[in-house]
Amino acid sequence: MTTPTKAFNIELTDQNQQQGWAFGRPAGISANQWPRSRTNGLPMAHLFTLLVPEEYRVQGPEFVAISLFQADDHVADEVKGVRKAFGGHKAYPKDGADIFWKTLLSHIENRHPQEKYMEDIIEGGWALIWLTEAEFKGKKTDLPNEKTCVYPEYESDDGMNAYDHDQKGQFVVLGERDDDPNVGRPLEDWPDEDDPEAYIPMHSDQGEKLKLSQRFFGQNHFGGTASPVQATPEFSPFYIEFEEDLGNANMGGGNGQIDLLNSVLDWACG
């Protein structure tokens, strides 16, 4: 796989540049394919859908965009049987919620083939879906039917879901970064300072000399120099870093990173 030679910032804009959007709803998938929480079965909150620069299309050239969803499961009330259902258990509880369970099982059996499910260190659920060009340019997805996707009398003021998070989308635009020394370098928290090809952390001595913090801190972007709130994850150079403003993810005031090559997510609170 060819190492990236460019990094790209992602910025919110009022103009439709055909490069994606934050908030809003995903496109090109069916309502039944909308990712669901492993804790309560609720459809996850959609954070953003982005066109991926060619050098970062690690699932193959036909997959040109990504949609990211969050469930925030660690603070949500559990519906017993949901996690078992995702684990392959089809004998759902006899609790009078047949429509809910049948709808959930239908989703599980028909999940989008490019869905990458991830859990963070506090067991919060995330889902990344790789989209073809036709899907990316397709019709916006209708919200899954709330009457069949919400467990009867389920109430929780915590966590994120598609219904509470449903709001107007905001366009984004991608722009190439200038002179980022870390393009194409795997992320490292403690790189070998004597290796001229090693990753340069933003707040290292060399990073300070290159003014990496002044130039790249707190940006949404593909590749290049990262500005994690805490430790730098050990990731491939094919990664995306995103702040809470890109879809209002719940990260405690911090930011997150996803290794697109290995489908691994990391985030830390501020």
C-alpha positions in Angstrom: 0.0 0.0 0.0 1.4 3.4 -1.0 2.3 5.7 1.9 0.4 9.0 2.0 2.2 12.0 0.7 -0.4 14.6 1.8 -2.4 15.5 4.8 -5.9 17.1 4.6 -7.7 19.5 7.0 -11.4 19.1 7.3 -13.3 22.3 8.0 -17.0 23.2 8.4 -18.5 25.5 5.8 -21.8 26.9 4.6 -21.0 26.0 1.0 -21.7 22.5 -0.5 -18.3 21.4 -1.9 -19.5 17.8 -2.5 -17.0 16.6 0.1 -19.4 15.6 2.9 -21.1 16.9 6.0 -21.3 16.8 9.8 -24.4 16.2 11.8 -27.5 15.4 9.6 -28.1 11.9 8.4 -26.0 9.4 6.5 -26.5 8.6 2.8 -26.6 5.6 0.6 -27.5 3.0 3.3 -30.9 1.7 4.2 -32.7 2.5 7.5 -32.2 -1.2 8.4 -28.4 -0.8 8.0 -28.2 2.2 10.3 -25.8 1.0 13.0 -27.3 0.1 16.4 -26.1 0.1 20.0 -24.9 -3.2 21.5 -26.2 -2.0 24.9 -29.8 -1.0 24.2 -30.4 -1.6 20.4 -31.0 2.1 19.7 -29.8 3.4 16.3 -26.5 5.2 16.9 -26.0 9.0 16.5 -24.6 10.0 13.1 -21.6 12.3 13.5 -20.3 12.8 10.0 -20.0 11.5 6.4 -16.8 12.5 4.6 -15.2 12.0 1.2 -11.9 10.3 1.9 -8.8 11.5 0.0 -7.6 8.9 -2.5 -4.4 8.1 -0.6 -6.5 7.2 2.5 -8.9 4.8 0.8 -7.5 1.8 2.4 -10.5 -0.5 1.9 -10.0 -0.3 -1.9 -10.5 2.4 -4.5 -14.2 1.7 -4.8 -14.8 2.8 -1.2 -14.5 6.6 -1.4 -16.2 7.9 1.8 -16.9 7.1 5.4 -19.8 7.6 7.8 -19.1 7.6 11.6 -21.6 6.8 14.3 -21.5 6.9 18.2 -23.6 5.1 20.8 -22.0 6.3 24.0 -22.9 2.9 25.5 -21.0 3.3 28.8 -23.6 5.7 30.2 -26.7 4.1 28.6 -29.1 1.8 30.4 -28.8 -1.8 29.2 -31.6 -3.8 27.5 -30.9 -7.4 28.5 -30.5 -9.7 25.5 -29.2 -7.0 23.0 -25.5 -7.9 23.3 -26.3 -11.6 23.1 -28.3 -10.9 19.9 -25.2 -9.2 18.3 -23.2 -12.2 19.4 -25.4 -14.5 17.3 -28.0 -15.5 19.9 -31.4 -15.5 18.0 -33.7 -16.8 20.8 -34.8 -13.4 22.1 -36.4 -12.9 25.5 -40.2 -13.5 25.8 -41.0 -10.1 27.2 -43.7 -8.9 24.9 -41.3 -6.9 22.8 -41.5 -9.1 19.7 -41.5 -6.2 17.2 -38.4 -4.7 18.8 -36.5 -8.0 18.8 -37.5 -9.0 15.3 -36.4 -5.6 14.0 -33.1 -5.8 15.8 -32.4 -9.3 14.5 -33.3 -8.2 11.0 -30.7 -5.4 11.3 -28.1 -7.8 12.7 -28.6 -10.2 9.8 -28.5 -7.4 7.2 -25.8 -5.0 8.5 -23.9 -3.0 5.9 -21.0 -5.2 4.6 -18.6 -2.3 5.2 -19.6 -1.6 8.7 -16.6 -1.6 11.1 -17.7 -1.8 14.7 -15.3 -0.5 17.4 -15.4 -0.1 21.2 -13.3 2.4 23.1 -11.5 1.9 26.4 -14.7 2.7 28.4 -16.8 0.3 26.3 -18.5 3.0 24.3 -19.7 1.8 20.9 -18.7 3.3 17.5 -19.4 2.3 13.9 -17.6 3.3 10.8 -19.1 2.5 7.4 -17.1 2.7 4.1 -19.2 4.0 1.2 -19.0 3.7 -2.5 -19.3 6.8 -4.7 -22.9 5.9 -5.5 -23.7 5.5 -1.8 -22.0 8.7 -0.9 -24.0 10.6 -3.5 -27.1 8.7 -2.8 -30.3 9.7 -1.0 -30.1 10.7 2.7 -31.2 7.8 4.9 -34.6 8.0 6.7 -34.4 7.6 10.4 -35.2 4.0 11.5 -38.8 3.6 12.8 -38.7 4.7 16.4 -41.8 2.6 17.2 -40.0 -0.6 16.3 -36.4 0.3 17.2 -36.9 1.5 20.8 -37.5 -1.2 23.5 -40.9 -0.7 25.1 -40.9 1.9 27.8 -37.2 2.3 27.5 -36.1 5.6 29.2 -32.6 6.9 29.6 -31.4 10.4 29.8 -27.8 9.3 29.1 -26.0 8.2 26.0 -26.4 9.2 22.4 -28.9 7.9 19.8 -30.1 8.8 16.3 -33.4 10.4 17.5 -32.0 12.8 20.1 -29.0 13.7 17.8 -31.1 14.3 14.6 -30.4 17.8 13.4 -29.6 19.8 10.3 -26.4 18.8 8.5 -23.4 21.2 8.0 -21.2 20.9 4.9 -17.4 20.3 5.2 -14.5 21.1 2.9 -11.1 19.3 2.7 -8.0 21.3 2.1 -4.4 20.1 1.7 -2.0 20.9 4.6 1.2 22.8 3.9 4.6 21.4 4.9 3.5 18.8 7.5 6.6 16.7 8.3 4.6 13.8 9.7 2.7 12.9 6.5 3.2 9.2 5.8 4.7 8.5 9.3 3.0 6.1 11.7 1.9 7.8 14.9 4.1 7.1 18.0 4.1 8.4 21.5 7.8 7.8 22.2 9.6 7.7 18.8 13.3 7.3 18.4 14.6 10.9 18.4 17.7 9.7 16.4 15.6 8.3 13.6 15.1 11.0 10.9 12.1 9.2 9.6 10.4 8.8 13.0 7.1 10.6 13.9 7.6 14.0 15.5 5.2 14.6 18.4 3.7 18.0 18.5 5.0 18.9 21.9 8.5 17.3 21.6 11.6 19.5 21.4 11.7 19.0 17.6 8.0 19.6 17.3 8.3 22.9 19.2 11.2 24.0 16.9 9.0 23.3 13.9 6.0 25.1 15.5 3.7 22.1 15.0 1.4 23.2 17.8 0.9 26.7 16.4 0.3 25.3 12.9 -1.8 22.1 13.5 -3.3 22.1 17.0 -7.0 21.2 17.4 -7.8 20.5 13.7 -10.0 17.9 12.1 -7.8 16.1 9.5 -6.7 13.1 7.6 -3.0 12.1 8.3 0.0 14.2 9.3 0.6 15.7 12.7 -1.9 14.7 15.4 -2.8 16.8 18.5 -4.3 14.2 20.9 -5.4 15.6 24.2 -3.4 12.9 26.1 -1.1 10.2 24.7 -0.5 9.6 21.0 -1.9 6.3 19.9 0.2 3.8 18.0 -1.5 4.2 14.7 -0.7 3.8 11.0 -0.3 6.9 8.9 -3.8 6.2 7.4 -5.8 7.9 10.2 -8.4 10.6 10.8 -8.4 12.9 13.8 -11.6 14.7 14.8 -12.7 17.2 17.3 -16.1 17.4 19.0 -17.3 20.1 16.7 -17.3 17.6 13.8 -20.7 16.2 14.6 -20.8 16.8 18.4 -19.3 13.5 19.5 -19.2 13.0 23.3 -15.6 12.8 24.2 -15.6 14.8 27.4 -14.1 17.9 25.7 -11.4 15.9 24.0 -10.8 14.6 20.6 -10.5 11.2 18.8 -8.5 9.3 16.2 -9.4 6.3 14.0 -6.8 4.2 12.3 -8.6 3.6 9.0 -6.3 0.8 8.0 -6.8 -1.3 11.2 -10.3 -0.1 12.2 -9.2 1.0 15.7 -10.4 4.0 17.6 -8.9 6.0 20.4 -10.0 9.2 22.2 -9.2 11.1 25.4 -11.2 13.7 27.3 -10.0 17.3 27.8 
